[in-house]
Amino acid sequence: MSAGSDTIDVDAFDQALLTREFGAASKLLPKINIETRDYNGQTYLMRACVNNEVDVFEWLIQNGANTNVQDQSGRNLLFMAIQSGSLGIVKWLADNSKHFLYTTHNGQTPLHDAISNNQLEIVKVLVAAGLDPDVQNQDRDTGFDLAQALGDKTILQWLIVNKAFEILDGALYEEGKVVALETLFGKHGYQYLKIKSDDRNMTIAEYAADMQQIRVLKWLKSKMIPIDESLLTGLSNAPMETYNILLVGETGVGKSTFINAFMNYLNFDSLDQAENAKTIHSLIPSNFTVTDQDFQPRLIKFGSDTNESVVPGASATQSARSYVFETGDVRIRLIDTPGIGDTRGISKDEENFDRLLTVIGELKDIHGICIMLKPNNARLTEFRSVTDSYRRTQRHTRNLHHA
C-alpha cells in the first residue's frame, strides 16, 4: 500500500471520528494504527481525552485502544483529563476504570491535581468516587491544606461543608459526630458552619434538625449558630424508647463485626448502596481473612482503637463497651463484651467478667441477650459455655441491685 493511500485512510478515519460515524471508522480500523502519536505526542485516545470527547473515547477503548499511555510529562489519562478540564472523561474513568483514581503524578493524587487546577466540578466527581480530601500528597498536604494554601475559598468551602455532611450521614452515635465536627471546623474555621450546601440546599444546622441529632444541634448552638429553639426543645423532650441488648459469645465469634454490620445496615438502604459507598463504617476495629485468586490468605483490617485487638485469633474486644444507635424515636444500646474463653487465659476471663458487671450494673434493664455461636463448633458445648457465663452474670447483677 502506498504512502498516499495510507494518508487517505488516516484522513478518512479522522473525519469519521470527528463526525461520529463509528460504522465508517470501524471499516477503516484494520488499516489504521490507533496507537500512532501525532506531532504533540498524543494517540487517538489521548486526543479524545483532552478534548472531552466521551463517545469517541469510549469507542476507542472498546476497539482496543491502549489505556496505559502517558503524555510527555508522564500524566496518565486521568491526569490528562484533569489538566484539560475534561469533566466527562473524568466521570467515565471514575465509573469504569477506578484504578486510575489511585495513581499519582509528581507526588500528587488526582484530587490534589484537580484542586491545583481549580477544577471544582472535577473535585466533586473525585470525592464522590471515593477520594478522601484527608489523604496527603508527597508534601504531606491534605486536599484541605492545599486548597487553603492556594487561597481557593470556593473549593475549600465545598470540601469542608461536604465533609461535614458526610460526618452527619456517618456513624449514628452522636458523640463521635460532635468530636469529628469540632476537629474539622476547629482547624478550618467555624464560619463555614453557616454555609448552605449547594448539593443539598440546606445548612448543617437544618440537616441536623431534620435528622433529629440533638447533641449536634446543642454543639452548633454552643458555636453561636442560630438554632430553632422550639425545635430543639421539642426534640429534647421527645420520648425515646431505649433497648439494651447484651452480646455474648466465645472469642472470635464476631460480636464486634456484628456491631459494625449493624451500623452499616442502619446507614445504607440496600447492599448495592453499601457496595458503591466511598467508605464502610467501622465503629470497632475488626479483621477477617479472605482467600485471593491465587489461593493466598489475605488479612483485611478495619479501624484502630486501643480497646480493640486485630491480631488474628485473639480476642478482639479488650473490655466491655456500650455502643448507642439512635434512629427516629428509638435508642438501641449494644453492649459489646470480650469473648468467653479469652485467648489470654482464665485470669483474663475473670477480669473481663468484672468489667462486664461494671457496665451492665449502670443499666436499669437488659432487654435482650444475643447469643452468638460459631457455625463450625459443637453448638451444644459452646451454648452451655455461654449460658453458664450468663447465669453468673445474672447472679452477680442481682447481688449488685440488692446491695
C-alpha distance (Angstrom), angle and dihedral (degrees) to the residues before:
residue distance angle dihedral
M1 . . .
S2 3.77 . .
A3 3.77 125.8 .
G4 3.78 88.7 -115.6
S5 3.80 93.6 57.7
D6 3.80 89.8 46.8
T7 3.78 89.7 55.6
I8 3.80 91.3 48.6
D9 3.81 90.8 51.8
V10 3.81 91.9 48.8
D11 3.77 92.1 48.8
A12 3.80 91.2 48.1
F13 3.81 90.6 48.7
D14 3.80 91.2 49.4
Q15 3.80 90.3 50.3
A16 3.81 92.0 48.1
L17 3.79 90.7 54.1
L18 3.79 91.9 45.0
T19 3.82 92.0 53.2
R20 3.83 93.1 38.0
E21 3.79 92.5 -119.1
F22 3.78 92.5 150.8
G23 3.82 93.5 168.4
A24 3.78 90.6 60.9
A25 3.80 90.7 43.2
S26 3.82 89.7 53.6
K27 3.82 91.3 55.3
L28 3.81 91.1 50.8
L29 3.81 94.5 43.8
P30 3.86 95.9 90.1
K31 3.80 88.7 58.0
I32 3.81 94.6 48.2
N33 3.78 132.7 75.5
I34 3.80 100.7 -143.8
E35 3.81 90.3 -168.6
T36 3.81 92.0 63.4
R37 3.81 111.3 120.8
D38 3.79 124.2 -137.8
Y39 3.81 127.0 -137.7
N40 3.85 88.7 -76.9
G41 3.79 90.4 56.2
Q42 3.82 92.8 -110.0
T43 3.78 129.6 136.7
Y44 3.80 121.6 -144.8
L45 3.81 89.0 -96.5
M46 3.79 93.1 50.4
R47 3.83 90.9 50.4
A48 3.80 91.2 50.9
C49 3.80 88.0 49.0
V50 3.80 97.8 53.4
N51 3.84 91.4 40.8
N52 3.83 91.4 52.3
E53 3.81 91.4 -124.0
V54 3.80 97.1 156.8
D55 3.82 97.0 174.4
V56 3.81 92.9 49.9
F57 3.80 90.6 43.6
E58 3.81 91.8 53.0
W59 3.81 93.5 44.9
L60 3.81 92.0 51.6
I61 3.80 91.8 50.9
Q62 3.82 90.8 48.4
N63 3.79 87.9 53.1
G64 3.78 96.2 52.6
A65 3.80 106.0 -87.4
N66 3.79 112.0 162.6
T67 3.81 110.9 -110.7
N68 3.80 93.6 -171.7
V69 3.79 93.6 83.4
Q70 3.79 132.8 125.4
D71 3.76 134.2 -161.1
Q72 3.80 124.3 -125.8
S73 3.81 90.4 -82.8
G74 3.81 93.2 52.7
R75 3.81 96.5 -104.9
N76 3.79 118.1 148.8
L77 3.81 122.6 -143.5
L78 3.80 95.0 -81.6
F79 3.79 94.2 50.2
M80 3.83 89.7 45.7
A81 3.81 89.6 53.1
I82 3.81 91.6 48.4
Q83 3.82 92.1 47.6
S84 3.81 91.8 51.7
G85 3.83 95.2 39.9
S86 3.81 92.8 -117.3
L87 3.81 97.2 164.1
G88 3.81 95.0 173.3
I89 3.80 92.5 53.9
V90 3.80 91.4 48.2
K91 3.81 89.4 52.5
W92 3.81 91.0 48.5
L93 3.81 93.0 50.1
A94 3.81 92.0 45.4
D95 3.81 90.1 53.3
N96 3.81 100.5 38.1
S97 3.81 109.6 22.3
K98 3.78 106.1 33.5
H99 3.80 93.9 166.1
F100 3.81 88.0 77.5
L101 3.81 88.5 65.6
Y102 3.79 91.4 68.4
T103 3.80 98.4 50.6
T104 3.79 126.5 101.3
H105 3.80 137.2 -147.8
N106 3.79 121.2 -159.2
G107 3.78 89.2 -14.9
Q108 3.81 93.7 -53.5
T109 3.79 127.2 119.3
P110 3.82 117.4 -137.1
L111 3.81 88.4 -103.1
H112 3.81 92.5 53.9
D113 3.80 89.1 48.2
A114 3.81 92.2 51.3
I115 3.81 90.4 49.6
S116 3.81 90.9 48.5
N117 3.81 89.6 52.0
N118 3.82 93.0 47.9
Q119 3.81 92.1 -119.4
L120 3.82 103.2 153.6
E121 3.81 96.7 169.7
I122 3.80 90.6 50.0
V123 3.82 89.1 47.9
K124 3.81 88.3 55.7
V125 3.82 91.9 50.8
L126 3.81 92.9 48.4
V127 3.81 93.8 47.9
A128 3.82 90.6 47.3
A129 3.82 88.1 51.0
G130 3.81 90.6 57.0
L131 3.81 107.9 -89.5
D132 3.79 109.9 141.9
P133 3.84 119.1 -139.5
D134 3.82 87.5 -150.1
V135 3.82 90.6 68.2
Q136 3.80 113.5 104.7
N137 3.79 129.2 -131.2
Q138 3.80 124.4 -141.0
D139 3.81 89.4 -77.4
R140 3.83 89.2 55.0
D141 3.79 91.7 -113.1
T142 3.80 118.6 140.5
G143 3.78 120.8 -144.9
F144 3.81 87.7 -99.0
D145 3.81 91.2 52.0
L146 3.80 92.8 49.0
A147 3.80 94.5 49.0
Q148 3.79 89.9 48.7
A149 3.82 93.2 47.4
L150 3.81 90.9 49.9
G151 3.79 91.1 49.2
D152 3.79 90.8 -123.6
K153 3.80 98.9 152.8
T154 3.80 94.7 172.9
I155 3.80 95.1 58.1
L156 3.81 93.1 38.2
Q157 3.79 91.1 51.7
W158 3.81 92.0 49.4
L159 3.82 92.6 47.9
I160 3.81 92.7 50.0
V161 3.81 96.5 45.4
N162 3.81 92.3 43.7
K163 3.81 90.6 50.2
A164 3.80 90.2 50.6
F165 3.79 91.4 54.3
E166 3.81 89.5 47.6
I167 3.80 88.1 55.1
L168 3.81 91.8 49.5
D169 3.81 90.2 48.6
G170 3.79 92.7 47.6
A171 3.80 134.5 76.5
L172 3.79 110.0 -0.1
Y173 3.79 99.8 -132.8
E174 3.78 104.5 100.5
E175 3.79 98.7 -152.9
G176 3.79 89.2 67.2
K177 3.80 91.3 48.0
V178 3.80 92.1 53.7
V179 3.82 91.2 50.4
A180 3.81 91.7 49.4
L181 3.82 92.8 47.1
E182 3.81 91.5 48.2
T183 3.81 90.2 51.4
L184 3.81 92.6 48.5
F185 3.80 99.0 45.8
G186 3.78 94.8 33.5
K187 3.80 88.2 62.7
H188 3.79 100.5 39.7
G189 3.80 104.2 28.8
Y190 3.81 137.2 -78.8
Q191 3.82 90.9 -121.0
Y192 3.78 88.0 82.8
L193 3.81 90.0 65.9
K194 3.81 88.9 78.3
I195 3.81 95.3 53.9
K196 3.79 118.2 110.9
S197 3.78 115.8 -133.5
D198 3.80 111.0 -118.6
D199 3.79 89.8 -154.5
R200 3.82 95.3 53.0
N201 3.81 99.6 24.4
M202 3.80 93.1 -134.2
T203 3.78 140.6 89.1
I204 3.78 124.9 -111.2
A205 3.81 89.8 -106.6
E206 3.80 91.7 52.4
Y207 3.78 91.6 49.2
A208 3.81 93.5 47.2
A209 3.80 88.9 51.3
D210 3.80 91.2 47.8
M211 3.82 89.4 51.4
Q212 3.84 90.9 45.2
Q213 3.80 92.7 -124.8
I214 3.79 99.3 163.1
R215 3.80 99.2 178.9
V216 3.79 91.2 50.8
L217 3.81 90.4 50.4
K218 3.79 91.0 50.8
W219 3.80 90.0 49.8
L220 3.81 90.5 50.2
K221 3.79 89.6 50.8
S222 3.82 89.6 53.0
K223 3.82 87.4 56.8
M224 3.81 90.7 55.3
I225 3.79 93.1 -107.1
P226 3.83 110.4 151.6
I227 3.78 110.3 -106.0
D228 3.78 129.0 -176.6
E229 3.82 97.2 -111.5
S230 3.78 93.4 -162.0
L231 3.79 89.9 54.6
L232 3.78 91.9 47.9
T233 3.79 91.2 49.3
G234 3.78 91.4 47.3
L235 3.80 92.4 51.1
S236 3.79 92.8 44.8
N237 3.79 91.5 52.4
A238 3.78 95.3 42.8
P239 3.79 108.8 115.1
M240 3.78 114.7 -114.9
E241 3.76 123.5 -161.5
T242 3.78 110.4 -138.5
Y243 3.78 123.8 -154.9
N244 3.81 120.3 -169.7
I245 3.80 113.7 -158.0
L246 3.80 123.6 -175.0
L247 3.80 117.6 -148.5
V248 3.79 114.6 -153.1
G249 3.77 134.2 170.2
E250 3.77 144.8 117.8
T251 3.77 122.3 -61.7
G252 3.80 112.5 -73.9
V253 3.79 96.6 16.1
G254 3.82 91.4 122.7
K255 3.82 108.2 -103.6
S256 3.80 93.3 143.8
T257 3.80 91.0 45.4
F258 3.81 88.9 50.5
I259 3.82 90.9 55.9
N260 3.80 91.3 49.4
A261 3.80 89.5 49.2
F262 3.81 91.1 47.0
M263 3.80 90.6 55.6
N264 3.80 91.9 48.5
Y265 3.81 90.7 49.1
L266 3.81 88.0 57.1
N267 3.80 93.5 45.1
F268 3.81 99.2 47.7
D269 3.78 127.9 52.4
S270 3.80 94.9 -154.5
L271 3.79 142.9 11.2
D272 3.82 89.7 -109.9
Q273 3.80 90.5 55.5
A274 3.80 90.9 50.6
E275 3.81 91.8 46.5
N276 3.81 91.4 53.2
A277 3.81 94.9 44.0
K278 3.79 120.2 114.0
T279 3.78 93.3 -126.6
I280 3.76 139.2 15.4
H281 3.79 110.7 -130.3
S282 3.78 114.1 -117.9
L283 3.79 118.1 -176.9
I284 3.78 91.9 168.0
P285 3.79 125.7 38.2
S286 3.78 109.4 -114.9
N287 3.77 139.9 159.1
F288 3.74 141.7 -156.5
T289 3.79 136.1 -179.3
V290 3.79 125.5 -121.9
T291 3.79 130.1 -178.6
D292 3.79 114.8 -123.1
Q293 3.82 127.4 -145.1
D294 3.81 89.8 -85.1
F295 3.82 90.1 55.3
Q296 3.80 91.3 -111.2
P297 3.83 118.9 139.4
R298 3.80 114.5 -115.7
L299 3.80 122.6 -165.1
I300 3.82 112.6 -140.1
K301 3.81 114.7 -160.3
F302 3.79 131.9 -169.6
G303 3.81 126.7 -166.7
S304 3.79 136.7 -21.5
D305 3.80 129.8 -109.4
T306 3.81 133.4 150.9
N307 3.81 89.1 -133.3
E308 3.78 90.3 60.7
S309 3.79 134.3 62.9
V310 3.79 121.9 -154.4
V311 3.80 96.1 -170.7
P312 3.82 107.2 131.7
G313 3.79 111.1 -105.9
A314 3.81 93.9 10.2
S315 3.79 126.7 113.8
A316 3.81 104.0 -86.1
T317 3.82 100.5 -158.3
Q318 3.80 112.0 60.5
S319 3.82 97.5 -167.5
A320 3.80 138.2 3.9
R321 3.79 113.5 -80.2
S322 3.80 136.3 174.5
Y323 3.80 123.8 -132.2
V324 3.79 117.4 -164.5
F325 3.80 123.2 -155.4
E326 3.79 122.0 -172.7
T327 3.77 121.2 -162.6
G328 3.78 119.9 165.2
D329 3.80 109.2 -42.9
V330 3.83 94.0 -23.4
R331 3.79 126.9 93.5
I332 3.81 117.1 -164.7
R333 3.79 119.6 -166.0
L334 3.80 114.8 -164.7
I335 3.80 113.3 -165.9
D336 3.78 110.4 -150.5
T337 3.79 112.5 -156.7
P338 3.80 132.3 -168.5
G339 3.78 111.0 -99.3
I340 3.78 121.5 -89.8
G341 3.79 108.1 -112.2
D342 3.80 94.9 34.5
T343 3.79 112.1 -151.2
R344 3.82 89.1 -128.7
G345 3.79 94.5 65.8
I346 3.82 144.4 -96.3
S347 3.81 94.4 -60.9
K348 3.80 88.9 58.7
D349 3.81 89.3 50.4
E350 3.81 89.3 56.2
E351 3.80 91.3 48.5
N352 3.80 90.9 49.3
F353 3.79 89.9 49.6
D354 3.81 91.8 54.7
R355 3.81 91.1 50.1
L356 3.79 90.4 50.0
L357 3.80 90.4 53.4
T358 3.79 90.2 51.8
V359 3.79 91.8 54.6
I360 3.79 99.0 44.8
G361 3.81 92.0 39.5
E362 3.82 87.2 70.2
L363 3.82 92.1 57.8
K364 3.77 125.1 84.7
D365 3.79 94.5 -149.9
I366 3.77 141.8 16.3
H367 3.80 105.6 -150.3
G368 3.75 99.4 -176.2
I369 3.78 144.2 5.9
C370 3.78 118.7 -147.9
I371 3.80 109.4 -157.5
M372 3.79 110.4 -161.4
L373 3.80 120.6 -159.4
K374 3.78 132.2 -170.2
P375 3.80 112.4 -117.2
N376 3.80 92.9 -142.1
N377 3.83 97.1 52.0
A378 3.79 130.5 83.0
R379 3.81 97.3 -89.0
L380 3.80 97.7 -153.1
T381 3.81 94.6 54.4
E382 3.79 92.1 45.3
F383 3.80 93.0 45.2
R384 3.81 90.8 53.1
S385 3.81 89.7 49.9
V386 3.79 91.1 53.3
T387 3.81 96.6 43.1
D388 3.82 92.4 47.3
S389 3.77 88.2 54.8
Y390 3.81 91.0 48.2
R391 3.82 92.4 50.5
R392 3.79 88.7 53.9
T393 3.80 88.6 51.0
Q394 3.82 90.7 50.9
R395 3.82 93.1 51.4
H396 3.78 93.7 47.1
T397 3.81 92.2 45.6
R398 3.82 91.1 52.9
N399 3.78 88.9 51.1
L400 3.81 90.2 50.7
H401 3.82 92.2 51.2
H402 3.83 92.8 45.8
A403 3.79 94.6 45.3
